[in-house]
Amino acid sequence: MAKIECEIEEIEIENDHEIDVPGVRATCGECGHETESYGTGDASRKRCLVLLREECPEDGKNFYVEVGE
């Protein structure tokens, strides 16, 4: 298991009602896979990092952290 640094950026995400709402996007520092979550707080940021682990296209079970943590 490796520690992978990821870039997290604040974005606008279209919700089910086609309205743009604040969100975050995490991008894997190794393969570039991206995940998104509604909200911009710590919980949303952490959710993106957990999703990266769950959705890893290379089936890696890495530990994902925000750049600078």
C-alpha positions in Angstrom: 0.0 0.0 0.0 1.4 3.4 -1.0 0.6 6.9 0.1 -0.6 8.9 -3.0 -0.9 12.7 -3.0 -3.9 14.0 -4.8 -4.9 17.5 -6.0 -8.3 18.7 -4.7 -10.0 21.6 -6.4 -13.3 23.4 -5.8 -15.7 23.1 -8.7 -19.4 23.5 -9.6 -21.3 20.2 -10.0 -24.6 19.9 -11.7 -27.1 18.2 -9.4 -30.2 16.1 -10.3 -32.2 19.3 -10.8 -29.7 20.6 -13.3 -28.5 23.3 -10.9 -24.8 24.0 -10.4 -23.8 23.5 -6.7 -20.4 23.8 -5.0 -18.3 20.7 -4.9 -14.8 19.3 -5.0 -12.8 17.1 -7.4 -9.9 14.9 -6.3 -7.4 13.8 -8.9 -5.0 10.9 -8.3 -1.4 11.9 -8.4 -0.5 8.5 -10.0 -3.0 7.7 -12.7 -5.2 10.9 -13.0 -8.5 9.2 -12.0 -11.0 11.7 -10.7 -13.8 11.7 -8.2 -16.3 14.4 -7.2 -18.4 15.2 -4.2 -21.0 17.8 -3.4 -19.9 20.4 -0.8 -16.5 22.0 -0.1 -15.9 21.1 3.5 -13.5 18.5 5.1 -16.1 15.7 4.8 -16.5 16.2 1.1 -12.7 16.3 0.5 -12.3 13.1 2.6 -15.1 11.4 0.7 -13.4 12.1 -2.6 -10.2 10.5 -1.3 -12.1 7.4 -0.1 -13.8 7.1 -3.5 -10.4 7.2 -5.2 -9.5 4.1 -3.1 -12.8 2.4 -3.9 -12.8 3.2 -7.6 -9.1 2.8 -8.4 -9.0 1.6 -12.1 -5.7 -0.2 -11.3 -7.3 -2.0 -8.3 -4.7 -0.5 -6.0 -5.6 -0.2 -2.3 -3.5 2.9 -1.7 -3.9 5.6 0.9 -4.9 8.8 -0.7 -4.1 12.2 0.9 -4.5 15.8 -0.2 -1.3 17.5 -1.4 0.4 19.2 1.5 -1.1 17.0 4.2 
